[in-house]
Amino acid sequence: MFDIAFSELVVIGIVMLVVIGPKRLPEVARAAGRWAGRIRRFVDEVKRDMDVELRKDELAELRQVKEQLTETKQLFEQTAAGTLASLASIQPTETSATASSAPVAPEPAVALQGTGKKKKTARAAGKKFSTRKPTTPSRAGHGRATRKRR
């Protein structure tokens, strides 16, 4: 901090020993140590107070940002609700126009074993219908008991 070498400290110690004397030197050293401790504590306390004040300012800024985000969220929600309401009012007119066209019969779908999902129909795949009975899908968990224990 001050870049004082050991040799300089020895010179300062010798000068203090000559000026103050050997009897009072320990008393002066204790007093100097007390003052140094008080100064350090004061500096640490000032640093702590500054940190607390900076944190308060940061918290105030964060609260403002949070309020702005809340306002923006509410604005988006209101806009989305208005857009959904306008879309809902438009959809019935479009569906009534498409409802007047001739209804198209959907192709029958054959469920595959164990999947529960509908795949291509046998006719669309160009395959013949099988004569076997479809098996029931297996239980979830690959054969493990699915009942909950109490």
C-alpha positions in Angstrom: 0.0 0.0 0.0 2.6 2.5 1.1 5.6 0.5 -0.2 7.6 0.8 2.9 10.5 -1.7 3.0 11.8 -3.5 6.1 14.9 -1.3 6.2 12.8 1.9 6.3 10.8 0.4 9.2 14.0 -0.3 11.1 15.1 3.3 10.5 11.7 4.7 11.7 11.9 2.4 14.8 15.4 3.6 15.7 14.4 7.3 15.3 11.3 6.7 17.5 13.4 4.9 20.1 15.8 7.9 20.2 13.1 10.6 20.2 10.6 9.0 22.5 12.8 6.9 24.7 12.7 3.2 25.7 10.3 3.7 28.6 7.5 5.4 26.7 7.9 3.5 23.3 5.6 0.6 24.3 2.9 3.0 25.4 3.1 5.0 22.2 3.1 1.8 20.1 -0.1 0.6 21.9 -1.8 4.0 21.3 -0.8 4.0 17.7 -2.2 0.5 17.3 -5.5 1.6 18.9 -5.7 4.5 16.5 -4.9 2.4 13.5 -7.7 -0.1 14.6 -10.2 2.7 15.1 -9.4 4.1 11.6 -9.7 0.6 10.1 -13.1 0.1 11.8 -14.3 3.5 10.7 -13.2 2.8 7.1 -14.9 -0.6 7.2 -18.1 0.9 8.6 -18.2 3.6 5.9 -17.7 0.9 3.2 -20.5 -1.1 4.7 -22.8 1.9 4.7 -21.9 2.7 1.1 -22.7 -0.9 0.1 -26.1 -0.8 1.9 -27.0 2.4 0.2 -25.9 1.1 -3.2 -28.0 -2.0 -2.7 -31.0 0.1 -1.7 -30.6 2.0 -5.0 -30.2 -1.2 -6.9 -33.3 -2.7 -5.3 -35.3 0.4 -6.1 -34.2 0.1 -9.7 -35.1 -3.5 -9.7 -38.6 -2.7 -8.3 -39.1 -0.2 -11.1 -38.1 -2.7 -13.7 -40.4 -5.3 -12.2 -43.3 -2.8 -12.3 -42.5 -2.0 -15.9 -42.5 -5.7 -16.8 -45.8 -6.2 -15.0 -47.3 -3.3 -16.9 -46.0 -4.7 -20.2 -47.3 -8.2 -19.4 -50.8 -6.8 -18.7 -50.6 -4.8 -21.9 -49.7 -8.0 -23.9 -52.5 -10.0 -22.2 -55.0 -7.3 -23.0 -53.9 -7.2 -26.6 -53.9 -10.9 -26.9 -57.4 -11.1 -25.4 -58.6 -8.5 -27.9 -57.0 -10.3 -30.7 -58.6 -13.6 -29.7 -62.0 -12.0 -29.3 -61.7 -10.5 -32.8 -60.6 -13.9 -34.2 -63.5 -15.6 -32.5 -65.9 -13.2 -34.1 -64.4 -13.8 -37.5 -64.3 -17.7 -37.3 -68.1 -18.4 -37.4 -68.5 -16.5 -40.6 -65.7 -18.5 -42.3 -67.0 -21.9 -41.0 -70.5 -21.1 -42.3 -69.0 -20.5 -45.8 -67.1 -23.8 -45.7 -70.1 -25.7 -44.2 -72.2 -25.0 -47.3 -69.8 -27.1 -49.5 -70.4 -30.8 -49.8 -69.3 -32.9 -46.9 -66.4 -35.3 -47.5 -66.6 -38.7 -45.9 -63.4 -39.6 -44.1 -61.6 -42.8 -45.0 -61.8 -45.5 -42.3 -58.6 -45.8 -40.3 -57.3 -49.1 -38.9 -55.6 -48.9 -35.5 -52.2 -50.6 -35.3 -51.5 -53.0 -32.4 -50.6 -51.5 -29.1 -49.9 -47.9 -30.3 -53.4 -46.4 -30.1 -52.4 -44.1 -33.0 -54.2 -44.2 -36.3 -51.9 -44.9 -39.2 -52.6 -45.2 -43.0 -55.6 -47.2 -43.9 -55.0 -50.6 -45.4 -56.5 -49.6 -48.7 -54.4 -46.4 -48.9 -51.3 -48.5 -48.2 -52.2 -51.0 -51.0 -52.4 -53.9 -48.6 -55.1 -56.5 -48.2 -57.1 -56.7 -45.0 -55.9 -59.3 -42.5 -58.3 -61.9 -41.2 -56.7 -62.1 -37.7 -58.3 -60.5 -34.8 -56.5 -57.4 -33.6 -54.9 -57.9 -30.2 -55.6 -55.6 -27.3 -52.9 -53.1 -26.5 -50.6 -54.0 -23.7 -50.8 -52.3 -20.3 -48.7 -49.2 -19.8 -45.4 -49.9 -18.2 -44.5 -53.0 -20.3 -46.3 -55.6 -18.2 -45.8 -53.9 -14.8 -48.7 -53.4 -12.6 -50.2 -49.9 -13.2 -52.4 -49.7 -10.1 -51.3 -47.1 -7.5 -50.4 -48.5 -4.1 -52.0 -46.9 -1.1 
